[in-house]
Amino acid sequence: MAQRLTTIGFDADDTLWHNERFFQMTQAHFAELLSEFTDKTSLMERLLAAEKRNIEHYGFGVKGFTLSMIETAIDVTDGQVATPVIAEILDAGREMLRHPVDLLPHAREAVECARQTHRIVLITKGDLLDQERKLAQSGLGDLFDGVEIVSDKTAETYVDIFARHGAGPDKGMMVGNSLRSDVLPMIEAGGWGVFVPHEHAWDLEQAAPPRDDARYKALPSLADLAPLIGHIESL
């Protein structure tokens, strides 16, 4: 019997390893640096607005986040932010680019199990150098048949990737913690979208789940991925 799936795609940040918690730690430090000018809630709202504006210019990742913090600091202080504060923001950004890679529970087992029966591809977005660093330090790099570091995740992105690494998106599955980036565009492309939530989620990645779509699945953890793949192949 022909396989229903040929290729499994895995998101990286907060699907295979922790990431968002380092952003939240940096945001807390950022709020302390600017506490004399505004409260944390207002500061985070302005920072998020800056990030949203800047994605098309800087893309996703730590570097764009750092530039958005600097822009927000200038904004909330009416241009009076002290040079040492800017220096601390830059230091915080560099520290984020050095943070250790900490695999999430069941990440290695899920990837190793999937590769026994299917082609597997890492599909992640963000800064090229940072994503390459994290993949190298994760110890998972040699397990993947392909690695795709993209500027954004859209239906067109998935159509292209799953055509090159398999039999097209209709025989593909994308596994990730972001409904907006990993699940919805994959389903739009004709594939399976598997949502594995993480305790920390970036506001810009939030979306409503497509509960009425048969190709949408939500799992408590990556430990449940192998049984799901087996179930789909048995249909």
N, C-alpha and C positions, 0 to 999 in steps of 0.2 A: 504493500500500500504506500502510495506517495506521501511524503511528509507534508503536513499542513504548514509547517514553519521550516524555513531554511536558515534564517539568520536571526540572532538575538542581539539587540543593541542595548548597551548599558550606559547610562549617564554616569558621571564620575563624582562631582562634588555633592556631598550629602546623600549620595546613593551608595557609593562604595567606600567613601571616607568622609570624615568630618570637614566642614568648611565654614558654614554660616556662623558657627559659634565664635570663630576668630573675628568675623566682621562685628558681631555683637559686643565682644570684648573691647574692640577698638572704638566702637561707637560710645561705649560707656566712658572710656578715657577721653574721647573728644568732648563729651558733655561736661566732664570735669574741667577741662581746659577753658571752656567758654561759659562756665556757670555764672560768672558775674554779669554776663550780658543777657542771658535768656535761660529759661527752664528747659529741661531735657526734652519734654514732649514737643514743645515748639521747635526746638533745634532739630529733632529727628524728622519732623514734618518738612522742614525746609531742606534738610539734607536729602530726603527721599525725592523731593521735587527737583533738586539739582541733579540727582542721579538719573531721573527719568529724562530730563532735558539733555543730559550729556551722553546717553547711551549711543545715540547715532553718531557722535563725534569720537568718543573714546572706546566704545564697545563695553563688554562685560569684563569684570575682573578687578583686581586690587588697584591697578594704576588709575583706572577711571574713578574708582571709589575715592582714592587719595586726592585726586584733583577736585572731585566734588566736595570733599571736606574742606579743602582750602578755599574754594569758591564760597561755600556756606559761611566759613569763618569771616571772610571779608564782608559778606553780606550782612551778617547779624551784628557786626561791630562797626558798620558804616565806614569800612575801610581803615579802621584804627587797630586792627589786630596786630599784636606785637610780633616782631621777628622771631623771638624764641618760641612762640606758640606755633608759628608756621614750621619751624624746625622740628618741633615735637610731633606735629602731624606727619611730616615727611618720615621721621624716624619710625612712627607707628606703621606707616605703609610698608617701609622696608622690613619691619619685623614680621608683618603678615606674609611677606614673600619668603620668609625663612621658617615659617611655622612647620612643625613636624607633621608627617602624614600618619593619621591614626585611622586604621580601617574600621568600618562599622561591623557590628556583629553579623556573621554569616556571609560577609562579602566574598571572601576567597572561596568558600565552599560553593556558593551560588555560581560563580564564574567557572570554577573547575567542573562542576556538574554540567552546566550548559554546554561547555566546549566538547564534552564527550559525544554529543549527538548533533550539534549544530555549529555553524560558523558563528563566531561572536565578534562584535565590533564595539570598541569604546567610542562613544559620541559625546563630546563635551564642548562647551563654549567658554570663552574667556581668553586671557592673555596666553599667547603661545608658549613663551618660556616658562611661565608659572605652571601651566598644565603639564608640560613635558617634565618639569622637575617633580611634580607630585606623582605622576605616573611612574617615573623611574624609582622614586623612593617608596612607592607602595608595594613593590615586589610583584605586581600583577602584570607588568608590561608584556612578558613573554607568553602570557596566556591568550592574548587577543590575536585574531586573524587580521585585524585592521584597526587603526586608530584614526579618528577624524576629529580634528579640533576646528570648530567652525565659529564664525562671527555671530550667528544666531541660529535658532532651531525653528524652521518653518516646514510646512508640508512639502514644499519644493526641495528643501534640504534632505528630507527623509526619502523622497522619491529617488533622488540622485544617489544617495548613499546605499540604500537597500537594492538598487538596481546594479550597482557596481560590486556589492559584496554578497549578492544572493540572487533570488529570483523575483525581486521587486518587493515593494512595501506590503502588498497583499499577502505575502508569505513571510513577513517580518514582524518582529515584536520589539518594542522599545520599553525599557524598564527604567524608571526614574522617580525622583521625589517631587518633580514639578509638574503640576497639571498643565500650566501654560506652555511649558517648553517641551516636556517629554511625552505627555499623553495626548493632548488635544490635536497638535499638528500631525502626530503619527496616525491617529484615527482618521483625520482628514485626508491623509495620504492613502488610506485604505488598509492600514495595518492594525496590529493589536497594541494598545496602550496600557501599560501596567504601572499603576501608581503605588509606590512604596513610601509613605509619608515619613518625614524626619521631624524630630521635635522642634527644630528651628527652621523657619521658612521665611525667605525674603518676601516682603510685601509685593514686590513687582512680579513675583512668580505665582501669585494666588489666582485661582480661577474656579468656576463652578464645575463640578465633575459631570461628565456626560452619562448619567446613570442609566439612561434608556438605550444606550448603544451596546450591542452584544459584544463588541470588541474592546470594551473598557473593563478592566479588572483592577480591584484594589486589594492589596495584600498587607497584612500586619507587619511583615518583615521579609527579608530576602530568603529566610528559611522556607518560606512557602512557595518559592518560585518553581523549583523542580516539580512538585506535584501539579502545579498549574500547567506547566509545559507538557507534562505527561497527559493531562486531561485533554488539552487542546489537540494533541496528536492522536488521541483515541476517538475523537468525534467523527 
